[in-house]
Amino acid sequence: MAAARDIVIIGGGHNALVTAFYLARAGRKPLVLERRPVVGGAATTEEFHPGFRCSTLAHAAGPLVPQVARDMQLERRGLEWIQPDPRVFAPLPDGRALVLYGDKARSAEEIAHFSRRDAAQYPEFAAVLERMSAFLAEVLALTPPSLDGIKAGDIWSLLKAGRGFRHLGRQDMFRLLRWAPMAVADFVAEWFDNELLRATVAARGIFGNFLGPWSAGSTAILLLRAATDPHPAGASIFPRGGLGALAQAMAAAAQSAGAEIRTGAEVRQITVKDGEVTGVVLADGEEIAAKLVVSGADPKHTFLKLIDPVHLAPSFVVKIRNYRAMGTTSKVNLALGGVPQFRGAESAAVLAGRIHIGPEVDYLERAFDAAKYGDFSPAPYLDVMIPSLTDLSLAPAGKHVMSICVHFAPYKLRGGDWRSKRDALGDAVIRTLAEYAPDLPGLILARQVITPLDLEESWGLTGGHIFHGELALDQLFTMRPLLDHARYAGPIRGLYLCGSGTHPGTGLNGASGANAAREILRHM
């Protein structure tokens, strides 16, 4: 066996690349091992039809934690961000549509076509989210405190967060405490009367999770996501070239700092001796010794597939098996011969951001109901983008790509399996979109349907869960992934986690990777 590596990082997702960058910048020599031919995990851009390229899975960034973006100097590495305006176009089947812009006043003018009261409420709602985002951004950067005994560093971090909480003022402090455990349907109903506006805002609290708008705690997810982008409708920013361009820029930053990256290198086992990691074994049999191993894979994959259970306490194994990671998200990518004509769209320009398909809160709940009973929704909630409207590099001239995140499609189906249901899912998505854009079916040149089973088999996401595990009140902060194991260090000496299965785990923002690197360096 070759000389031991300083640090081995399993997986080349965006959080793993952030961790590699910070470790390398501190003088360590991390080796990143990615099973697929490209880095990025859920942040990749690939050709799915000749001449048509698309962000294969995620299609909008978190956005990134500002400090991470500054430290990695991604723009200097060729990354160019595209922030479409309007942010969101939300059509109705009757031909009306709600358009939300980056500017609050302009959005309020659009809302006034539906409700003057809501138009008056919207600027205050946006302002409340902005005020809370400063405090919530501090929470995202916290290492969850140890329940065995709070250390000096924890006390200082908690004191800073406490000051931020007090700076919210009495009214917002009470609001935050009351809102967090609420169902997001109740939360938006406190602010708005119009169902389309309610659904467009509420969708942020259920995206990617086994939650409906009437699920308790879904407001907490919305608020955590507001930490990096407080806009009521959420982020629509993406890099030119798709999210793969973000991963490539991150990889370049990590390599420039001193990290080594190998693709096509699948880790089959984490080796352990006397309660301490000793390295990894690859699928081809190669053994790599390491002083530390950092897993960017999800917790269930890390502990139940990569480690012999003899090295783990039986109680821990039971708890990690019960960690909820049943995905409900699928993805459909379309190659189009032109721009579809959505009802209510005055021009193609209003389609440049995200397109929200979910006209009312109860529509979102009915879509979730199907998943609860083991079926995909025949009328799914869809989050859609046509990135080629602002990034001409993604499709041939005059043609376009459409990226569709589909909710809800459960990993476990009650009848049949995903290999036989793939086309039926794709058909349901097209049929739903055709209610809002009747000419869409005739424009389709090719389609790619990615099921939750594909997410597990091709991308290594256990249960097909895009966030490495459910974002819910009992799996957040000090309980992510498990109580007593939320500080990025595993139950084996020298083993750490850095993926979305750790706090905060809320999306493509790099917070989990940055937090993990900080803790690893502190321990070293």
Protein Blocks (a to p, Z undefined) as FASTA:
>chain_A
ZZddfbdcedjdfklmmmmmmmmmnopacddddfbfbehijmccddfbghiacdfklmbd
fbdcfklmmmnommlnopacdddddfbdcddfkopacdddfblklmmmmmmmmomklmmm
mmmmmmmmmmmmmmmmmmmmpccddfkbpcfklmmmmmmmmmmmmmnojmlmmmmmmmmm
pcfklmmmmmpmblklmmmmmmmmmgopacdfklghklmmmmmmmmmomcfnbpabdceh
ijmlmmmmmmmmmmmnopacdehiacfbdcdeehiafbdcdfkopacddfbdcdfbdfkl
mmmmmpcfklpcfklmmmmmmpccbdfbdcdddddfbdcddehiabfklmmmccdddfbf
klmmmmmmmmmnopacfbdcdddddfklmmmklpcehiacdddddddddfbafehcfklm
mmmmmmmmmmmmmmmmmmlmmmpmbdcdddfklmmmmnopghhianopacdfklghjlcf
bghianopafbehiacfbfkbcehlajnolmmmmmmmmmmmmZZ
